[in-house]
């Protein structure tokens, strides 16, 4: 995209809301707020069409994780380490890099750690909506030496004239280049905050079929090179608006939760650690209720095992919730028994497994569906219907936004919408607080 078009895009975003603010919240803490946009937000799509596009991305992401687990199990006795990452996320974040700052529109990914963008001189680079970063034009750019902590934290790095890296993602995106440090700039010229010496990958050989008009990825995982680890924040949170909604923007808060949300009495569930997949945010799912009935699902079906399989990941980059096949079958039967709607034979239009016909002349808010509650250790998450039923009145369908998957389960972002999801990295807990995200 031309520079003038890029400038226009940033001006529009700034007029809607600051891309990032330094907000005083919780009394004395400082918080960075980054505005998030869904990767399909600029397309004229219905919620069901957005879901259908997202399902394939989610399946690729899940498959990549499973492939990585299998490789790790075969390499357990060797020194080889296979990196398992997501990459094909669902939300973009706007920031800039360097001095003077160059716009950087990146995919937010809670399923990976590395921060990277394309850099000049490119050997192979994909088209991106913002200018490709040129290190020679930045006064704050610094190469990373082989002996530096940043290089040592990237286990797969090689060293020649510089600390080299390579990474691949579940959607086919890959990046190769060298590690460096740079100043990352958040916000516009009237409200800019700069964080120096952030380690990142300068990609000079890249392929990006799944980046969805981004210029790289910002990893928010639990590894040492993720953004949350490098800025040493004690917690971060995000609040995602409804899919297909037109009012307000989703937000990422790096630091304390916004003061407008009451978090002191929020229920929490422990964050679990998977030594095989240390990047991901696991929590313990112990049961599911449909209506008033606790489903006959043994907690062991969701248990994180010693070989790294099983468990449940909370992921911003997967749209629908994925449950292991046995658990999904029980859930599906319960919805079939309790949903007083005719079963649809038009699931091909949605990509989802369980769809119902809307009664003629009925609006989405007039249909009755059973309640859905996820039971976590210490926390019961009762979902509003719009967080698990996707309704398309034009197609006359209502579909359950949950699907079967192998290996492990994932709590998708549609189940998290209009909730402040707090990752407390210091206390190793997670909270879900119902919130009108468009009003934050």
N, C-alpha and C positions, 0 to 999 in steps of 0.2 A: 504494500500500500504506500502511496506517496506520502511525503512528510506532511503536506498540507492536510491530507485526509486524517492522518494520525493526530495532528494537532486539534482538528475539529472534533474527533472522537473524545479526546481528553477534556476539551472544553465542555462538551455535552455532559460528561460524567461529573465534572466539577460543579456544573450548574444544578444537577440533580441532588448531589450530596457530596461532602468531602470524601475523598478516597480513603483518607486515614486521619484520625484526630488523636491527639494525646489528651485523654479524658481523665480527669480526677475522679476516681471512684473508690468506694469502700474506705473513705476517709483519707488515706495517705498514699495509696498506690497509684502508679501511672500505667495507663492502658493505651495500647495502639489499637485503633479501630480501622480495619480494612474493609472496604465495600466489596462484596462478592456478586458476580453475575453468573447465572446459569449459562452453560455453553450453547444452549439452544434458545436463549432469550430473544435473540434478534430474528428468529424465524416465526412465521405466523402459523403456529401449530396448536392443536387442541391438547389438553393434558394427556389423553390416551396416545396421541401421536408422539408426544415427548417421551412417554414411558416406553413405547415400542422402540424408539431410537436408542434409548438408554439400556434396554435389556441386553442387546447384543454386546454393548461395551462392557456391561457387568459380567456377562458370561465369559468374555475373553479375559477379563481381570481375574475372575475366580479360577479359570483354567491355568493361568500363569502361576498363581499361588500354589495350586496343586502340583503342577509340573516341578516347581522349585522344591516342594516338600519331598517329592520322589527322588530328585537328584541328591538332596541333602542326606536322605536315608542311605543311599548307595555310597556316599562319600564320607560317612561318619568316621571311618577309620583312617582317612587321609587328611592331608593338610589343605586340600582344595576347598574353597568356600564359594558356594553359589549364592548370588544375591537375588532375593525374591522381592519384587517390587510391583506396585500398581501402575501409576503413571497416567492412565486414561481416566482422569477424574471428571467430575461433573460441574465444577465451579471454577471460574477464573478470578484472579485477584490482580489489581493494578498497583504497580509500584514503579520505581525507576532505579537505575544503577549507574554509578560512576560520578565523576566530577569534571565537567558539568553533567547533570543527570540525563540519562537516556531512558525513555519510557520502556517498561518491561511488563507485558501482559502475560501472566503465567498461570498455569493450571495449579490449583491448590490440591495437594495430595497428602492425606493422613496415612497413606499406605506406603510411603517411601521417605527417604531421608535427604537425599542429595538436592541441593539447589543448583540449577544450571540454566544457562541461556546460550543461544548461538553467538559466536564471536567471529570477528574478522581476524585474519583472512580465512574465509571459509573454503574448505576443500569441497564439501558437499553440504548444502544447507537447504532446508525447505522454506517455502514462502511463509512469511509471518506478517502480522498487521502493524508491527512497530519496527523502527530501524534496528538493524543488526548491530549489536554492541561492538565497538572498536576500541580495544584496550589502549591503543596508541594515542587515542584522543582524551584519555582520562588521567588526571593528575594523581588520583588516589589508588590507581590499580597497582598491584604488586604480585609478582610470580611467587609461587610456593616452592620452597626448596625441599629436597628429598628428606632432610632431617627435621622438617617443621612438624609441629603437632597436627596440623591439618592434613598433611600427607599421610602421616602414620595412622590417623583415624579412618582413612579410606583403605580398607584391608586389601583391595585388589589393585592398588596403585602400583605403577611401574615408574622407574626413574631413569631418565637419560639426561637431556638438557633441562627437563622440567618434570614435575610430578604428574604423571599421566593417569587418566581414568577412563573407564568405559562402563556403560550401563544400558540395559535393555528393559523394556516394559511389556506388559501384557497385551497391549494393543498393536505391537509391532514397532513402536517408537524406539529409537536407539540414539545414543549420543556418545561420542568419543572426543577427547580433547585433553586439556590440562587444568589442574587445580590452581586457583589463585585466590587472592583476597581483594575485596572492594567495598566501597561505601554503598550501602543500600539506602535509598531515599523514599520516604513515605509521605504522601500528601502533595498538595499543589504548592505553588510559589508563596501563597499567603499563609500557609499552615504546614510547613515542611518539617519533617523530623528525619535526621540522618543517623544511621548506625554504621560506624566504621568497621573495617577488618572482618567482614563476613566472608567465610570460606565458601567458594562456589566453583562449579565446573564451567569452564569456558569451552563450549563445544564447537569444534571445527569440522567434524564429520558426523552429520546428523541425518536421521530420517524420522519424519513425524507424521505418519498418516492419521494418528489419533489425537493430535494435540488440539484440534478444533479451533484453529485460528489463534493459537497462543505462540509465545516465543520461548517457551521452556517450562520448567516445573519448579515449584517451591515445595519441598518435602517438609511435612509437619510431624513426622514419625518420632519414635523414641530413641533413635540413634544419635551419635555425637555430632553429626554434621547437619542435622535438621535445623530449620530456622528456630524452633522453640528451644532446642538445646543450645544453640550458639548465642542467643540473646539472654540465656539463663533465666527465663521466665518461670515462675512457680506454677502458673496455670495458664491455660488458654481455653477459649470457648467460641462456639459459633451459633448463630441463630439463622435458620433457613426459612425463607418465606415459602408459601404454597406454590407448588408447580402449577404454572399457568396463571399465577396471580399477576396483577398489573400494578399493584400499589406497594411502594416501598422496596427496599433492597435488602438482601441478605447481608450479614455482617460476620466478620471474624474479629475477635478481641484477643489480643496478645497481652496478657496481664490479667488484672482483676476483672471480674464481671461488671457490667454496667450498673451504676448505682440505682437505676430505676427498677431493677429486678431484685426482689427480696430472695436472697440466697441463704440466709443464716439458718433457716429451719428446713432446708431442702434435704430430702432423703438421698443417701449416697450408696453406691455399690463399689466394692473394691475393684481396682484395676489389677488384672492378672498378667503375669509375665510368661511368655513362651520362649524358652531359650533357643528354640529352633527358628522361630520367626520373631526376633526381639523388637522389630520395628512397630508391630501392630498393637492396637489398643483392644485387649480382650476383657470382657466381663463375664460373670458366671450366670448363665440362664438356667434356671432350675425348674421352670414349668410355664405353661400357657393355659389361659382360660378363654373359652368362647362362651359368651353369655354368662350364666352363673355356674357353668360346669368347668371344673379343672380337668383338663384333658389327661387321659391315661398315658402320659409320656414319662418314662423314667428319666430322672435327672442325668443319668449316665449317658443318655443319647446326646447331651450337649457338653459333656465333660471334656476338658482339655487333657490330652493324653501325653505320656512321657515321650512319644515319638514325634510330637508337634502337631498331630492331627486332632480333629475335634475342636470343641470350644466354639465361642461366638466372638466375632470381631465387630466393633462399632466402626463403620466406615462412611466417610463423607463422599467417597468416590463411587459407591455402588448405589443405584437408585432404589430398587425393590429389595425387600428382605429375602434372603435365601436361607432355607432350612434344610437340614439333612433329609434325605428321601423318606425315611420311616416317620420322622416327626411331621413332615409336610402331609403325608398321607392321612395321619390322624386328624390334623387340622382341617384338611379338605373335607373329610367326611363330616366333621362337626358343622362346618359352614353349609354343606349341602342339607343337613338335617334341620338346621335352625333358620335358614334364609328362605323366606316365603316369596320367592321370585322364581320365575321359570328359567331353567338352565338354557344358556345361549349356545348355539352351535357356530357362533361367529368369532371364536377365539383367535382365529388367524388374523383378524383385523387388529388385534391388540398385542399379540405375542405372549399373552398371559394364559395360564392354564385353566383358570376358573372364572367364567364370566356369566352374568345373568342378564336377562332382558328386562329393561325398564317398562313398567306398565304404561300403556298408552295414556298420554296426557299428564303423567306424573313428572314433577321436577325432582331433581336429585335430593333435595332436603325433605321430600315427602316419602321417601322409601325407608323401610325399616330393615336394618341389618343387625345381627347380633354384636354385642360388645366384644372387644378383643383386648386382653391384658397379657403382657409379658411379665413374668415373675423372675426377678433377679435377686441375688443374695442381698437382703436388706432393702429392697426397692421393688414396688409393684408399679409397672408402667401401663396405665390404662390409656388407650389411644382413642382419640376422636375418630369418627368414621372416615373423615377425609384423609386420615393418615394410613388407611389400609384399603379403602375402596376408591378406585379410580372410575369416575363417572363421565361418560361422553353422551350428552343428550342428543347430539346429532345422529350418532350411531344407535342410540337407544340401548346402551349397554352400561353395566356396572361390573367391574372386574376386581378381584382380590389381588392386591399388589404384593403378593408373596409367591415364591416359586421354589421348586425342589432343587437341591444341589448336592454334590458329593463332597466328602472330606471334612468340611466344617461349615458353620453357619455364619451369616453376616446380617447385622442390623443395618438396613439401607437408609438412605437419606430421606425418602418419602415418609418413613415412620418417624423421623426426627424433626419433620417440618413444624414450624411454630413452637419450637422448644429451644430454650437455651441449654445447650449441651456443654457442660463444664468438665474439662479434663484437669483435675487437680494433680499436678505432677509431684508436688511435695508430699501430699498425704496419700497419693496413689489411689485416688477415688474418682468416680464419675457421677455426675448428677444430671437429671433431666427436669427442667423447670418449664411448665407451660407458659408461653410468652407470645404476645403479638409481635412477631419479629419485624414487621413492616413499620412499627412505631418506635423502634430503638434508635 
